[in-house]
Amino acid sequence: MMKRRRLMEEPTAPAADRVDPLEDLKNLKSIGALFDLQRRFNVLDSESDWGDNSERLELLAEMKRTLKQGSVSYQNPFGGDDTEYFLDSFCELLKHEQKAFFKIAQSCTTQGGGAVLNFEEGFASPSIGRLITEEDLRQVLLAPLEPPFYVDPTKGSDEQSGSQRAPVASCDKAQELVEEYLKHRGLPCNSLDGKIAIKVTCRPESCRLLKCCEAGCPNQVCKTHGDGKGKYYSNNDLMVSYHHFQVGSCQWGDCDVAYCPRHTAKMGYCQVCKMNGDAQAHVIDQNCPEADLFSFCSQHLTRCTEKLEDEEDENGNTAECGFDCCPSCIDEHRCGYDPCDYI
């Protein structure tokens, strides 16, 4: 499903935050993780060790890998070590905080100056790289949020930031946050096109959840939000933006046939609806709509067998139309006619 809205003319100015982010209780989980990261990072690569920054470089590589994969892949086969403990704390940060901390850690690796306190042995020695300071930690906590923005219709509030810990309540608000992010960063509106910008937590209290029809599959599908991952699209000429959720459920009335993302290939779609949608998109110079907007189950799709008098199939017989049609299109479509051919 997708929701369109007008692109905002001006971004909303963020409210001034007068509370020290290192003392703000809403940051409590991140604060604990950041102080642990600071302590562990600052003891690395003293001049009394190997005289280089190899330990920090190794940690940077692990952080970069964690950012890319979304989870920790490092594991010491002989048991937990300092790298594992460091990465555990790193994963307690929100995604945008992880990116901000990584950038600061990079700068601290390349810039020298500062004394390292070895907290296990109780002595200080010069550091190869710059130390992470409390001001650095504040900058991590003040780093602007990045997509995806999180929505929880049941437990969220549109007064919140849209982070994973403080989700908003509506997709419209999340869409506004995406547009504010683009404008504050000075990015073109189409820079996020086709990328996941909104994530929705679907619950029975707020959404209609359908069981995947694949035998033995325990997954559920939201009738409105699909797997909860909304892709962002925009059209600068029309000043319109929208988000699209891939929903693997039959679009006919109250039909309950649905498939989760793993099995959504088993859902067909109305070719006539899809071609008309593509034609309209071409006219207004917009991305073609996703096929799942026109998805139907086998009970609500019929293949048209009308003969096309002027066409032959590969065997020399009169060709059939062959379009898979929803109940609305089976009697109304023009056989063999693709609107995109006439644009």
Secondary structure, 3 states (H helix, E strand, C coil): CEEEEECCCCCCCCCCCCCCCCCCHHHHHHHHHHHHHHHHHHCCCECCCCCCCHHHHHHHHHHHHHHHHCCCCCCCCCCCCHHHHHHHHHHCCCHHHHHHHHHHHHHHHHCCCCEEEECCCCEEEEECCCCCCHHHHHHHHCCCCCCCEEECCCCCCCCCCCCCCCCECCHHHHHHHHHHHHHHHCCCHHHHCCCEEEEECCCCCCCCEEECCCCCCCCEEECCCECCEEEEEEECCCCEEEEEECCCECCCCCCCCECCCCCHHHCEECHHHHHHHHHHHHHCCCCCCCHHHHEECHHHCEECCCEEEEEECCCCCEEECCCEECCCCCCCCCCCCCHHHHC
